[in-house]
């Protein structure tokens, strides 16, 4: 039986729970020390996943930036960079985004009606896997497990975080809470409305809380809920 990856949801938010504001400029929520923490978690992970909306909006390279951490991965018998993964139901991807042209291997999960479109768009830039007529997160995690992914780091966006939390598929949540308020209803949020396991009274276990300069970092274990 295939073992699914250990899933870590990673996000930086404002105090009021937003991932960004509505301006055309990306809101910098984290700080240098916390970016370094994120880089460490990336280096420890076998794969990093973002949604297609996040890719289009932020155009990230999604790399392990530290030379020393990449060298340690190689010394440990791993690829220099973690596998980079995205999911798309629409198939609306473009081949000029930074995601495809930096780092190591790339993998796209999509649905049956969009698979050919994605393959035609990306060519040999990425491996493309369809998980059926609709996006099925269980099948996504099963396939990643078959590919040897033991730890998956999910860096957004909010729709993906919400889906994984609602389906009780996240093993840890890493939140960096910045001392900022956004207050814009149309801005992206970490989590949206969802039928979350245990309902409104289920309390997640706190694994760690610490200050990283002006950011508060919190680790939760969402599967260890108590009433």
BAMI-972006 format. One record per residue: x, y, z of N, C-alpha, C, O in turn; residue in three letters. Coordinates in steps of 0.02 Angstrom, whole numbers, plus 50000, padded with zeros to 5 digits. Example, Ala and Ser with C-alpha at 12.3 -4.5 7.8 and 13.67 -1.06 7.14 Angstrom:
% residues 2
  n.xx  n.yy  n.zz ca.xx ca.yy ca.zz  c.xx  c.yy  c.zz  o.xx  o.yy  o.zz type
 50660 49716 50390 50615 49775 50390 50660 49835 50390 50712 49834 50423  Ala
 50642 49888 50354 50684 49947 50357 50645 50002 50394 50670 50057 50402  Ser
***
This chain:
% residues 227
  n.xx  n.yy  n.zz ca.xx ca.yy ca.zz  c.xx  c.yy  c.zz  o.xx  o.yy  o.zz type
 50042 49940 50000 50000 50000 50000 50044 50063 50000 50092 50067 50038  Unk
 50028 50110 49958 50066 50172 49953 50055 50216 50014 49999 50224 50037  Unk
 50109 50243 50041 50105 50289 50097 50101 50360 50070 50144 50382 50032  Unk
 50050 50395 50090 50042 50465 50069 50094 50509 50103 50119 50492 50157  Unk
 50111 50565 50073 50160 50611 50104 50132 50642 50168 50072 50646 50179  Unk
 50179 50663 50209 50163 50705 50267 50153 50775 50240 50198 50803 50209  Unk
 50094 50804 50251 50074 50866 50218 50080 50925 50266 50049 50926 50319  Unk
 50120 50975 50246 50129 51036 50285 50100 51094 50245 50122 51108 50190  Unk
 50051 51129 50274 50025 51190 50244 50065 51248 50272 50070 51256 50332  Unk
 50093 51289 50228 50137 51343 50249 50110 51409 50221 50097 51415 50161  Unk
 50103 51459 50266 50077 51523 50244 50100 51579 50290 50112 51568 50349  Unk
 50107 51638 50261 50117 51699 50300 50053 51740 50293 50029 51751 50237  Unk
 50027 51763 50349 49964 51800 50348 49970 51864 50388 50015 51872 50429  Unk
 49923 51909 50376 49914 51966 50420 49879 51943 50483 49856 51886 50487  Unk
 49875 51987 50532 49840 51969 50594 49767 51952 50580 49738 51910 50614  Unk
 49738 51984 50529 49668 51969 50513 49661 51915 50459 49608 51909 50428  Unk
 49713 51876 50448 49707 51814 50410 49713 51819 50335 49693 51773 50299  Unk
 49742 51875 50310 49749 51882 50237 49818 51863 50213 49868 51872 50248  Unk
 49820 51835 50152 49883 51816 50121 49913 51873 50081 49973 51871 50065  Unk
 49873 51923 50064 49895 51977 50020 49844 52033 50026 49792 52025 50059  Unk
 49858 52089 49993 49808 52141 49985 49785 52143 49913 49802 52098 49874  Unk
 49747 52193 49893 49719 52195 49826 49760 52237 49778 49738 52248 49721  Unk
 49817 52262 49798 49858 52302 49753 49895 52256 49704 49897 52196 49713  Unk
 49923 52286 49652 49960 52248 49602 50028 52226 49628 50059 52181 49600  Unk
 50052 52257 49682 50116 52239 49712 50105 52184 49765 50057 52188 49804  Unk
 50148 52134 49765 50143 52081 49815 50156 52109 49885 50207 52142 49895  Unk
 50111 52097 49932 50120 52120 50001 50171 52077 50036 50164 52016 50041  Unk
 50223 52109 50061 50276 52073 50097 50254 52065 50170 50254 52113 50209  Unk
 50235 52005 50188 50210 51991 50255 50265 51965 50301 50266 51982 50360  Unk
 50309 51925 50275 50361 51894 50315 50422 51940 50321 50422 51996 50295  Unk
 50473 51915 50354 50536 51951 50360 50594 51906 50340 50584 51846 50327  Unk
 50654 51932 50339 50712 51894 50314 50724 51830 50355 50738 51777 50327  Unk
 50717 51835 50420 50729 51776 50462 50676 51723 50450 50692 51663 50451  Unk
 50615 51743 50439 50562 51694 50427 50568 51665 50357 50554 51606 50347  Unk
 50589 51705 50308 50602 51677 50241 50655 51622 50245 50652 51572 50209  Unk
 50704 51632 50288 50756 51581 50297 50727 51518 50328 50746 51462 50309  Unk
 50681 51526 50375 50647 51467 50404 50609 51429 50349 50613 51368 50346  Unk
 50574 51466 50306 50537 51434 50251 50585 51397 50205 50570 51342 50182  Unk
 50643 51427 50192 50692 51395 50149 50715 51329 50179 50727 51281 50143  Unk
 50721 51326 50245 50741 51264 50279 50687 51211 50271 50703 51153 50257  Unk
 50624 51229 50278 50570 51181 50270 50568 51156 50198 50557 51097 50185  Unk
 50578 51201 50150 50582 51180 50080 50637 51128 50070 50628 51077 50037  Unk
 50695 51142 50099 50752 51097 50091 50738 51029 50122 50765 50978 50099  Unk
 50697 51026 50174 50681 50964 50208 50625 50925 50172 50613 50867 50187  Unk
 50592 50957 50124 50534 50927 50091 50555 50893 50026 50605 50910 49995  Unk
 50516 50843 50007 50528 50808 49944 50492 50841 49886 50511 50833 49828  Unk
 50439 50879 49901 50402 50914 49849 50370 50977 49879 50354 50979 49939  Unk
 50362 51028 49836 50329 51090 49855 50272 51101 49806 50282 51096 49745  Unk
 50213 51117 49832 50154 51124 49790 50125 51194 49796 50117 51220 49851  Unk
 50107 51223 49739 50066 51284 49738 50012 51274 49686 50019 51234 49640  Unk
 49958 51312 49694 49904 51310 49645 49920 51353 49584 49963 51396 49586  Unk
 49883 51340 49531 49895 51377 49469 49879 51451 49478 49912 51493 49448  Unk
 49828 51468 49518 49812 51539 49529 49870 51575 49562 49888 51630 49543  Unk
 49900 51543 49612 49958 51572 49646 50016 51580 49599 50052 51630 49601  Unk
 50026 51531 49555 50080 51534 49507 50071 51593 49459 50117 51631 49445  Unk
 50009 51601 49435 49996 51656 49388 50002 51724 49423 50028 51771 49393  Unk
 49979 51729 49485 49979 51793 49520 50048 51814 49542 50068 51871 49532  Unk
 50086 51767 49572 50150 51785 49603 50210 51769 49559 50264 51798 49570  Unk
 50203 51724 49511 50257 51703 49467 50321 51685 49506 50374 51712 49492  Unk
 50316 51639 49555 50374 51623 49596 50420 51572 49562 50398 51532 49520  Unk
 50484 51574 49581 50530 51521 49559 50523 51459 49602 50531 51403 49578  Unk
 50507 51469 49667 50494 51415 49714 50554 51369 49722 50551 51310 49706  Unk
 50609 51397 49746 50672 51361 49752 50695 51356 49824 50671 51392 49867  Unk
 50742 51311 49836 50784 51314 49896 50841 51362 49880 50881 51348 49836  Unk
 50844 51417 49916 50891 51471 49898 50960 51461 49927 51009 51485 49898  Unk
 50966 51427 49982 51030 51418 50016 51074 51368 49979 51054 51311 49968  Unk
 51134 51390 49960 51182 51344 49929 51198 51285 49975 51203 51228 49953  Unk
 51206 51301 50039 51225 51248 50087 51169 51197 50094 51183 51137 50099  Unk
 51108 51219 50094 51052 51172 50101 51044 51129 50038 51029 51069 50043  Unk
 51054 51158 49981 51051 51119 49919 51108 51067 49918 51098 51010 49897  Unk
 51168 51088 49941 51224 51042 49943 51210 50985 49992 51230 50928 49979  Unk
 51178 50999 50046 51161 50947 50095 51111 50898 50066 51115 50838 50079  Unk
 51063 50923 50027 51016 50878 49995 51053 50829 49949 51039 50769 49951  Unk
 51099 50855 49910 51137 50812 49865 51178 50762 49905 51181 50703 49886  Unk
 51210 50785 49959 51249 50740 50001 51207 50685 50031 51231 50630 50045  Unk
 51143 50700 50042 51096 50651 50070 51066 50605 50017 51024 50563 50032  Unk
 51089 50613 49955 51065 50570 49901 51000 50593 49870 50967 50555 49835  Unk
 50981 50656 49882 50919 50683 49854 50935 50728 49795 50993 50749 49786  Unk
 50885 50744 49754 50896 50795 49702 50914 50862 49734 50896 50875 49791  Unk
 50948 50904 49697 50967 50970 49724 50906 51010 49745 50908 51045 49796  Unk
 50853 51005 49707 50791 51042 49722 50734 50993 49732 50733 50940 49700  Unk
 50686 51009 49776 50626 50968 49782 50586 50969 49717 50592 51016 49677  Unk
 50547 50917 49707 50499 50915 49652 50451 50974 49660 50426 50987 49715  Unk
 50437 51010 49605 50390 51065 49607 50324 51042 49575 50323 51015 49520  Unk
 50269 51054 49611 50204 51027 49592 50153 51083 49588 50153 51128 49630  Unk
 50109 51079 49539 50052 51123 49537 49990 51084 49518 49994 51029 49492  Unk
 49932 51113 49532 49868 51082 49514 49827 51133 49475 49827 51193 49492  Unk
 49792 51110 49425 49748 51153 49386 49689 51114 49360 49697 51060 49330  Unk
 49629 51139 49371 49569 51108 49342 49553 51137 49274 49524 51104 49231  Unk
 49572 51200 49263 49556 51234 49200 49607 51219 49145 49591 51220 49086  Unk
 49670 51204 49166 49723 51195 49118 49752 51260 49092 49791 51260 49044  Unk
 49733 51315 49123 49755 51381 49100 49825 51397 49128 49831 51432 49178  Unk
 49875 51370 49096 49944 51382 49115 49982 51411 49055 49962 51401 48997  Unk
 50035 51447 49069 50078 51473 49015 50149 51448 49027 50170 51439 49084  Unk
 50185 51438 48973 50251 51407 48978 50306 51456 48995 50363 51435 49006  Unk
 50290 51521 48999 50343 51570 49012 50351 51587 49085 50393 51628 49103  Unk
 50312 51557 49129 50317 51572 49201 50382 51544 49230 50408 51493 49207  Unk
 50408 51579 49281 50472 51561 49311 50472 51490 49339 50523 51455 49339  Unk
 50414 51468 49364 50407 51402 49394 50437 51347 49351 50469 51301 49376  Unk
 50427 51352 49285 50448 51299 49239 50522 51301 49222 50549 51251 49198  Unk
 50555 51357 49233 50622 51367 49207 50677 51373 49260 50733 51392 49245  Unk
 50660 51356 49321 50708 51356 49376 50699 51293 49417 50643 51267 49421  Unk
 50752 51269 49448 50748 51211 49491 50749 51146 49451 50774 51144 49395  Unk
 50723 51094 49483 50727 51027 49454 50663 51006 49419 50636 51042 49377  Unk
 50638 50947 49437 50581 50918 49403 50516 50953 49422 50508 50979 49478  Unk
 50469 50954 49374 50403 50984 49385 50348 50934 49368 50356 50893 49323  Unk
 50293 50939 49404 50237 50894 49397 50172 50934 49400 50163 50976 49444  Unk
 50127 50920 49354 50061 50952 49353 50007 50900 49362 50006 50849 49327  Unk
 49963 50912 49410 49902 50872 49416 49844 50911 49386 49835 50970 49400  Unk
 49805 50877 49345 49748 50910 49314 49691 50859 49308 49694 50805 49337  Unk
 49640 50878 49271 49581 50834 49261 49577 50814 49188 49612 50841 49145  Unk
 49535 50765 49174 49535 50734 49108 49526 50783 49051 49562 50780 49001  Unk
 49477 50829 49058 49462 50873 49002 49516 50925 48988 49518 50954 48934  Unk
 49561 50936 49037 49613 50986 49028 49682 50956 49015 49729 50993 49000  Unk
 49689 50891 49019 49755 50860 49016 49791 50873 48950 49849 50891 48949  Unk
 49756 50864 48895 49787 50874 48830 49808 50946 48821 49861 50960 48793  Unk
 49767 50993 48844 49782 51064 48840 49847 51080 48878 49890 51116 48853  Unk
 49854 51051 48938 49914 51064 48978 49976 51034 48944 50028 51066 48941  Unk
 49969 50973 48918 50027 50942 48884 50048 50981 48823 50107 50988 48809  Unk
 49999 51006 48785 50016 51046 48726 50049 51112 48745 50094 51135 48709  Unk
 50029 51141 48801 50058 51204 48823 50129 51196 48848 50172 51237 48832  Unk
 50141 51144 48887 50204 51138 48923 50255 51094 48887 50315 51100 48900  Unk
 50233 51050 48845 50281 51006 48811 50321 50965 48862 50292 50932 48905  Unk
 50387 50969 48856 50430 50930 48901 50451 50969 48964 50498 50948 48998  Unk
 50418 51025 48978 50434 51063 49038 50411 51029 49102 50438 51042 49156  Unk
 50361 50986 49097 50333 50954 49157 50301 50888 49140 50278 50878 49083  Unk
 50298 50845 49189 50258 50784 49184 50186 50803 49202 50174 50840 49250  Unk
 50138 50777 49164 50068 50795 49173 50028 50732 49190 50032 50682 49155  Unk
 49991 50735 49246 49951 50678 49269 49879 50700 49279 49866 50749 49314  Unk
 49833 50665 49248 49762 50677 49260 49737 50630 49315 49755 50571 49316  Unk
 49697 50657 49360 49671 50616 49415 49597 50601 49407 49563 50581 49454  Unk
 49570 50611 49345 49501 50593 49333 49459 50653 49310 49487 50704 49292  Unk
 49393 50646 49312 49350 50700 49289 49350 50761 49335 49335 50817 49313  Unk
 49366 50752 49398 49370 50806 49446 49434 50799 49486 49462 50745 49493  Unk
 49458 50855 49514 49518 50853 49554 49506 50815 49619 49461 50832 49657  Unk
 49545 50764 49630 49537 50720 49688 49602 50723 49728 49653 50696 49706  Unk
 49600 50755 49786 49661 50765 49825 49689 50699 49851 49750 50692 49859  Unk
 49646 50651 49865 49670 50586 49886 49713 50553 49832 49765 50525 49847  Unk
 49690 50558 49769 49728 50529 49714 49793 50568 49703 49844 50538 49685  Unk
 49791 50633 49713 49853 50673 49707 49904 50649 49758 49962 50638 49741  Unk
 49883 50641 49820 49930 50620 49872 49953 50549 49862 50011 50532 49876  Unk
 49909 50506 49837 49929 50437 49822 49983 50436 49769 50033 50399 49775  Unk
 49975 50476 49716 50024 50477 49662 50091 50506 49687 50144 50481 49668  Unk
 50088 50557 49728 50151 50584 49756 50185 50531 49800 50247 50525 49798  Unk
 50147 50494 49838 50176 50440 49878 50209 50388 49834 50263 50364 49851  Unk
 50177 50371 49778 50207 50322 49733 50273 50348 49703 50317 50309 49685  Unk
 50278 50413 49698 50339 50444 49670 50393 50456 49724 50443 50488 49710  Unk
 50381 50431 49783 50432 50435 49836 50432 50499 49876 50481 50515 49910  Unk
 50377 50537 49872 50373 50599 49911 50350 50582 49982 50294 50561 49993  Unk
 50395 50592 50029 50379 50579 50100 50352 50641 50135 50309 50636 50179  Unk
 50376 50700 50115 50352 50763 50145 50334 50811 50089 50374 50826 50045  Unk
 50272 50836 50092 50247 50884 50044 50235 50951 50078 50199 50954 50128  Unk
 50265 51003 50053 50254 51071 50078 50206 51107 50031 50220 51113 49971  Unk
 50151 51131 50057 50100 51165 50017 50103 51239 50033 50092 51260 50090  Unk
 50118 51279 49982 50126 51351 49992 50070 51392 49962 50079 51451 49947  Unk
 50012 51362 49954 49954 51402 49934 49929 51385 49865 49955 51344 49828  Unk
 49875 51422 49851 49845 51477 49888 49790 51455 49934 49785 51397 49954  Unk
 49748 51505 49951 49696 51494 50000 49646 51440 49982 49623 51404 50027  Unk
 49629 51434 49919 49581 51382 49898 49609 51313 49913 49573 51269 49937  Unk
 49673 51303 49897 49704 51238 49910 49709 51224 49984 49694 51169 50007  Unk
 49731 51274 50022 49735 51265 50095 49666 51246 50123 49661 51201 50164  Unk
 49614 51280 50100 49546 51267 50124 49525 51196 50107 49498 51161 50150  Unk
 49537 51174 50046 49517 51107 50025 49553 51053 50067 49521 51005 50089  Unk
 49618 51061 50076 49655 51011 50113 49635 51009 50187 49632 50956 50217  Unk
 49622 51068 50216 49600 51069 50286 49530 51039 50292 49517 51001 50339  Unk
 49485 51055 50246 49417 51030 50250 49415 50955 50242 49372 50921 50271  Unk
 49461 50927 50202 49463 50855 50191 49508 50819 50241 49521 50759 50235  Unk
 49532 50856 50291 49574 50828 50345 49636 50794 50318 49656 50740 50342  Unk
 49668 50825 50268 49727 50797 50237 49792 50832 50257 49846 50812 50235  Unk
 49787 50884 50297 49847 50920 50320 49871 50892 50386 49833 50885 50433  Unk
 49936 50874 50389 49965 50848 50451 49991 50904 50496 49988 50898 50557  Unk
 50016 50957 50465 50038 51016 50504 50018 51079 50467 50010 51080 50406  Unk
 50009 51132 50506 50000 51199 50478 50054 51244 50507 50063 51248 50568  Unk
 50091 51277 50463 50142 51325 50483 50117 51394 50465 50109 51411 50406  Unk
 50105 51435 50516 50080 51503 50505 50130 51553 50531 50150 51551 50589  Unk
 50150 51599 50487 50190 51657 50508 50143 51717 50508 50119 51737 50456  Unk
 50130 51744 50566 50080 51797 50573 50117 51864 50578 50153 51877 50627  Unk
 50107 51906 50528 50140 51971 50525 50100 52024 50562 50039 52019 50565  Unk
 50134 52074 50591 50099 52126 50630 50067 52179 50584 50081 52238 50589  Unk
 50025 52155 50539 49992 52198 50490 49917 52182 50488 49897 52126 50505  Unk
 49878 52230 50468 49806 52221 50456 49792 52239 50383 49815 52290 50358  Unk
 49753 52197 50350 49736 52210 50280 49665 52238 50275 49655 52292 50246  Unk
 49616 52203 50301 49549 52229 50304 49514 52240 50238 49469 52282 50233  Unk
 49535 52204 50186 49505 52212 50119 49467 52148 50102 49498 52096 50090  Unk
 49400 52150 50100 49361 52089 50090 49378 52051 50026 49369 51991 50024  Unk
 49403 52085 49976 49418 52051 49912 49489 52023 49910 49508 51992 49860  Unk
 49528 52034 49961 49597 52009 49962 49597 51934 49977 49550 51908 50006  Unk
 49651 51901 49957 49657 51828 49967 49665 51812 50041 49703 51845 50076  Unk
 49629 51762 50064 49633 51740 50134 49665 51672 50139 49664 51633 50091  Unk
 49694 51657 50197 49725 51593 50208 49675 51537 50203 49687 51487 50169  Unk
 49617 51543 50236 49565 51493 50234 49498 51527 50219 49485 51582 50243  Unk
 49457 51492 50180 49390 51516 50166 49338 51474 50202 49354 51436 50247  Unk
 49276 51482 50181 49221 51443 50210 49231 51369 50193 49250 51352 50137  Unk
 49218 51326 50243 49226 51255 50231 49193 51214 50286 49181 51240 50341  Unk
 49179 51152 50271 49150 51106 50320 49209 51071 50354 49227 51015 50336  Unk
 49238 51104 50402 49299 51079 50433 49285 51024 50484 49234 51027 50519  Unk
 49328 50974 50488 49317 50918 50534 49309 50941 50606 49347 50983 50631  Unk
 49258 50915 50638 49246 50931 50708 49205 50993 50720 49182 51005 50776  Unk
 49194 51033 50667 49153 51093 50675 49188 51148 50712 49249 51148 50719  Unk
 49149 51195 50736 49177 51258 50764 49206 51250 50834 49239 51296 50858  Unk
 49195 51194 50866 49222 51186 50934 49284 51142 50937 49312 51133 50991  Unk
 49305 51114 50880 49363 51070 50880 49427 51111 50881 49439 51153 50838  Unk
 49468 51100 50931 49528 51140 50942 49590 51100 50920 49600 51043 50940  Unk
 49630 51131 50877 49691 51098 50853 49746 51100 50906 49749 51146 50947  Unk
 49788 51049 50904 49845 51047 50950 49899 51096 50927 49915 51098 50867  Unk
 49926 51135 50973 49980 51181 50958 50046 51145 50970 50059 51119 51024  Unk
 50089 51143 50918 50153 51109 50923 50210 51156 50942 50259 51136 50973  Unk
 50203 51219 50922 50258 51267 50933 50233 51338 50923 50191 51351 50879  Unk
 50258 51383 50964 50246 51455 50956 50311 51491 50971 50340 51480 51024  Unk
 50333 51534 50925 50393 51574 50939 50393 51637 50897 50364 51641 50844  Unk
 50428 51687 50924 50436 51750 50887 50497 51743 50841 50550 51719 50862  Unk
 50489 51766 50780 50544 51771 50732 50548 51845 50712 50514 51867 50666  Unk
 50590 51881 50747 50590 51955 50742 50519 51980 50754 50492 51968 50808  Unk
 50488 52014 50706 50422 52043 50719 50365 51997 50696 50307 52018 50696  Unk
 50380 51936 50677 50330 51888 50655 50321 51835 50709 50369 51814 50741  Unk
 50260 51813 50720 50246 51758 50766 50235 51695 50725 50191 51692 50682  Unk
 50274 51644 50739 50269 51580 50702 50233 51530 50746 50250 51520 50804  Unk
 50181 51497 50717 50142 51448 50753 50137 51384 50711 50125 51387 50651  Unk
 50148 51327 50744 50138 51262 50712 50079 51227 50745 50076 51220 50806  Unk
 50033 51205 50703 49974 51169 50728 49974 51098 50700 50002 51084 50647  Unk
 49941 51052 50736 49928 50984 50713 49853 50978 50703 49818 50960 50750  Unk
 49828 50992 50642 49755 50995 50632 49719 50928 50640 49659 50927 50653  Unk
 49754 50872 50632 49721 50808 50640 49712 50790 50713 49672 50746 50730  Unk
 49747 50824 50757 49742 50811 50829 49695 50861 50860 49715 50903 50901  Unk
 49632 50857 50840 49581 50902 50865 49547 50873 50926 49537 50813 50931  Unk
 49528 50918 50972 49490 50897 51031 49429 50941 51037 49430 51000 51019  Unk
 49376 50914 51062 49313 50952 51069 49318 50999 51127 49270 51036 51141  Unk
***
